[in-house]
Amino acid sequence: MSSPETPRLTTHVLDTAHGRPAAGVAVQLWRLADGGREEVARTLTNADGRCDAPLLAGDALRPGIYELVFAVGAYFAASHGAGAGDFLDEVPVRFVVRPGLNHYHVPLLIAPYAYSTYRGS
């Protein structure tokens, strides 16, 4: 009999314009409730475009509304020179965590003038 998977929230960022992981992107995670928001995690993506650990895991990942904020403008300006970060600044991704679902993976695909996200596995 296998044990149940530990609930966790993960993300990664891919630079689709340059065909590589987006290293060094600042990521903030907020929990939204009662008209306010509380920052619950802050990190940078590693060389693989991922966070070194889940943003939330175990009992810390509670049902509710969350928002990931990715500092893509600073990433493009730092990694691709002047003018590369002149359109997108921060990319917010707001999503709902439902009871009973264990793993939430929220990838972000970025380019200097566009982005996309989805519920990963």
C-alpha positions as CSV (number, residue, x, y, z in Angstrom):
1,M,0.0,0.0,0.0
2,S,1.5,3.4,-1.0
3,S,1.3,6.4,1.2
4,P,-0.5,9.5,0.0
5,E,1.5,12.2,-1.8
6,T,2.4,15.2,0.3
7,P,0.5,18.3,-0.9
8,R,2.7,20.8,-2.6
9,L,2.8,23.8,-4.8
10,T,5.6,24.2,-7.4
11,T,6.4,26.4,-10.3
12,H,9.0,26.9,-13.0
13,V,9.7,29.5,-15.6
14,L,10.8,28.9,-19.2
15,D,12.2,31.6,-21.5
16,T,10.6,30.6,-24.8
17,A,12.1,33.5,-26.7
18,H,15.6,32.1,-26.0
19,G,14.8,28.4,-25.6
20,R,16.1,28.0,-22.1
21,P,15.0,27.9,-18.4
22,A,14.6,31.4,-16.9
23,A,17.2,31.5,-14.1
24,G,17.1,34.3,-11.4
25,V,13.4,35.2,-11.8
26,A,12.1,36.6,-8.5
27,V,8.8,34.8,-7.5
28,Q,6.4,35.9,-4.7
29,L,3.5,33.8,-3.5
30,W,0.5,35.5,-1.9
31,R,-2.6,34.0,-0.2
32,L,-5.8,36.0,-0.7
33,A,-8.5,36.1,1.9
34,D,-11.0,38.5,3.4
35,G,-10.2,41.3,1.0
36,G,-6.5,41.2,1.8
37,R,-3.4,39.3,0.8
38,E,-0.6,37.8,2.8
39,E,2.8,37.0,1.4
40,V,3.6,33.3,2.1
41,A,6.7,32.7,0.1
42,R,9.5,34.5,-1.8
43,T,12.3,32.9,-3.9
44,L,14.3,33.0,-7.1
45,T,14.3,30.5,-9.8
46,N,17.5,28.3,-10.1
47,A,19.5,27.5,-13.2
48,D,16.8,25.0,-14.3
49,G,14.1,27.8,-14.0
50,R,12.6,26.0,-11.0
51,C,12.5,26.8,-7.3
52,D,14.9,24.8,-5.1
53,A,11.9,23.7,-2.9
54,P,8.1,23.7,-3.1
55,L,6.6,27.1,-2.5
56,L,4.2,25.5,0.0
57,A,4.0,21.9,1.2
58,G,2.0,19.8,3.6
59,D,-0.5,21.6,5.8
60,A,0.8,25.0,4.7
61,L,-0.9,24.4,1.3
62,R,-4.5,25.1,2.3
63,P,-7.5,25.5,0.1
64,G,-8.1,29.1,-1.1
65,I,-7.1,31.7,-3.6
66,Y,-3.4,32.2,-4.3
67,E,-1.4,34.6,-6.5
68,L,2.1,34.0,-7.9
69,V,3.9,37.1,-9.0
70,F,6.8,36.7,-11.4
71,A,9.3,39.6,-11.9
72,V,9.9,39.0,-15.6
73,G,10.7,42.6,-16.5
74,A,13.8,42.6,-14.2
75,Y,14.8,39.1,-15.6
76,F,14.7,40.3,-19.2
77,A,16.5,43.6,-18.5
78,A,19.2,41.8,-16.5
79,S,19.7,38.8,-18.9
80,H,19.0,40.3,-22.3
81,G,20.1,44.0,-22.1
82,A,18.5,47.4,-22.3
83,G,15.0,47.5,-23.8
84,A,14.4,43.7,-23.3
85,G,12.2,44.3,-20.2
86,D,10.3,47.4,-21.6
87,F,6.9,45.8,-21.8
88,L,6.2,43.2,-19.2
89,D,7.0,44.1,-15.6
90,E,5.4,41.6,-13.1
91,V,3.2,38.8,-14.3
92,P,0.5,37.8,-11.7
93,V,-1.1,34.4,-11.9
94,R,-4.1,34.0,-9.7
95,F,-5.5,30.5,-9.1
96,V,-7.6,28.4,-6.7
97,V,-6.5,25.5,-4.6
98,R,-9.3,23.1,-4.0
99,P,-9.6,20.6,-1.1
100,G,-8.4,17.1,-1.8
101,L,-6.0,18.0,-4.7
102,N,-2.4,17.3,-3.7
103,H,0.0,18.7,-6.3
104,Y,-0.3,22.1,-8.0
105,H,2.3,22.9,-10.5
106,V,2.0,26.3,-12.2
107,P,4.5,26.8,-15.0
108,L,5.1,30.2,-16.7
109,L,6.3,30.5,-20.3
110,I,7.7,33.9,-21.0
111,A,9.0,36.1,-23.9
112,P,9.7,39.8,-23.8
113,Y,6.2,40.7,-25.1
114,A,4.0,37.7,-24.1
115,Y,3.5,35.0,-21.5
116,S,1.4,31.8,-21.0
117,T,0.6,29.6,-18.0
118,Y,-1.3,26.4,-17.4
119,R,-1.9,23.8,-14.7
120,G,1.0,21.4,-15.0
121,S,1.5,18.0,-13.5
